[in-house]
Amino acid sequence: MVNHLAHLPNLGPKSQSMLIAAGIHTVADLRRLGSVAAYLQVKRQVGNASLNLLWALEGAISGLHWQEVARQHRTSLLLALEDAERRA
């Protein structure tokens, strides 16, 4: 298994830089955290992450295109994000 963020779908150089700035350096780091926790970690460290990053992260983990994630999984991801923010 490749463990470099650059090899994941949906993650361009800007997204990769944001992840690294937030301490997420490998695919294993991203998978361990999951898309919602990784997104929140980026938001805390970088601050300017849009929801498109959440869709991209979920797509990178699941192998789906970020636009498909936004269409099909938006509600469940937003609910998970709301729940995680409330617990934090």
ChimeraX attribute file (.defattr): number of C-alpha atoms within 10 A of each C-alpha:
attribute: neighborCount
match mode: 1-to-1
recipient: residues
	/A:1	5
	/A:2	10
	/A:3	13
	/A:4	12
	/A:5	23
	/A:6	15
	/A:7	12
	/A:8	19
	/A:9	17
	/A:10	22
	/A:11	19
	/A:12	13
	/A:13	10
	/A:14	9
	/A:15	18
	/A:16	19
	/A:17	17
	/A:18	22
	/A:19	26
	/A:20	14
	/A:21	14
	/A:22	18
	/A:23	15
	/A:24	21
	/A:25	17
	/A:26	17
	/A:27	19
	/A:28	16
	/A:29	15
	/A:30	23
	/A:31	16
	/A:32	12
	/A:33	14
	/A:34	14
	/A:35	24
	/A:36	23
	/A:37	17
	/A:38	23
	/A:39	26
	/A:40	19
	/A:41	19
	/A:42	24
	/A:43	17
	/A:44	12
	/A:45	14
	/A:46	14
	/A:47	11
	/A:48	10
	/A:49	16
	/A:50	10
	/A:51	14
	/A:52	15
	/A:53	22
	/A:54	25
	/A:55	25
	/A:56	27
	/A:57	29
	/A:58	26
	/A:59	23
	/A:60	23
	/A:61	17
	/A:62	15
	/A:63	14
	/A:64	17
	/A:65	16
	/A:66	23
	/A:67	15
	/A:68	13
	/A:69	21
	/A:70	19
	/A:71	10
	/A:72	11
	/A:73	15
	/A:74	16
	/A:75	11
	/A:76	10
	/A:77	19
	/A:78	14
	/A:79	11
	/A:80	15
	/A:81	18
	/A:82	13
	/A:83	12
	/A:84	13
	/A:85	12
	/A:86	8
	/A:87	7
	/A:88	7
